[in-house]
Amino acid sequence: MFLLRPPGVYRPQGDTALLAAAFALVELQPGARVLDVGTGTGAMAVLAARRAGVRVTAVDRSLRAVVAARFNTLIRGLAVRVVHGDLFTPLDGQVFDLIVSNPPYVAGRSAPPPAHGRARAWDAGLDGRAILDRICSLAPAHLARGGSLLMVHSALNGVDASLRRLREAGLRTSVVARRREPFGPVMRARKGILQLQGLLEPEHDDEELVVIRADTFDSDTRWQAA
Ligand SMILES: C[S@@+](CC[C@H](N)C(=O)[O-])C[C@H]1O[C@@H](n2cnc3c(N)ncnc32)[C@H](O)[C@@H]1O
């Protein structure tokens, strides 16, 4: 799909595709509210807004991403509300039936993720969990009764860590998709750091991506068989 992508905005790639494949199996009722956290070009928001009767909101901390996502949804005639801000901050008090996210999850060189620049699209603190952990803690308050979260990240970040945090936040969890991907340029450049941190064995040139699903206990989200 053609997507306007200004410099510095994340190019949808294997993680986006794996999240999209998991999203395709979710049956959404007309009127369902979907939130795309860290929308980038708006790739996931476009897919969601193409579903009949679904109301889509997207958020990103990058102004360029917000502009790109607004453009990419508008030229398709899709009504998507794209807001600028940090994760759920601009969505105070709002709840959604499905939250999807492909957040930054690459282990970086500095503890706080960068506040500006291209690397903000993927850098996520020393262990890559700075944004993941915040989403795990904050998402439950933004799920409507019966709602679900779908979130993609690398297994190098610790799948159990995400599952545990989401369970601690009161959700039921499972892994709904896995795929091995060769390292892209960012991961190749980070191999040394990842090895130093004990996150990667020297012989590895690929990583497993996982999509985690987390449901509220009264979830009525319906899923097609894969
Ligand atoms: C890995 S990219 C994914 C983009 C898009 N969802 C995709 O799959 O193509 C992560 C996105 O999260 C955004 N982001 C990073 N930190 C954020 C934050 N604290 N709040 C909201 N968005 C954030 C980045 O600007 C970037 O667009």
The ligand as a Gaussian input file, in Angstrom:
#p B3LYP/6-31G(d) Opt

LIG

0 1
 C        8.029000       0.995000      15.494000
 S        7.212000       2.463000      15.010000
 C        5.688000       1.760000      14.393000
 C        4.896000       2.639000      13.482000
 C        3.642000       1.981000      12.875000
 N        2.727000       1.540000      13.910000
 C        4.026000       0.822000      12.004000
 O        3.893000      -0.340000      12.424000
 O        4.471000       1.077000      10.878000
 C        6.752000       3.161000      16.590000
 C        6.001000       4.471000      16.540000
 O        5.744000       4.873000      17.903000
 C        5.924000       6.283000      18.007000
 N        6.235000       6.594000      19.415000
 C        7.417000       6.479000      20.073000
 N        7.274000       6.842000      21.361000
 C        5.976000       7.183000      21.527000
 C        5.214000       7.649000      22.640000
 N        5.772000       7.806000      23.840000
 N        3.896000       7.929000      22.438000
 C        3.318000       7.761000      21.214000
 N        3.987000       7.335000      20.127000
 C        5.298000       7.034000      20.276000
 C        7.056000       6.592000      17.056000
 O        7.049000       7.960000      16.681000
 C        6.732000       5.627000      15.900000
 O        5.900000       6.249000      14.957000

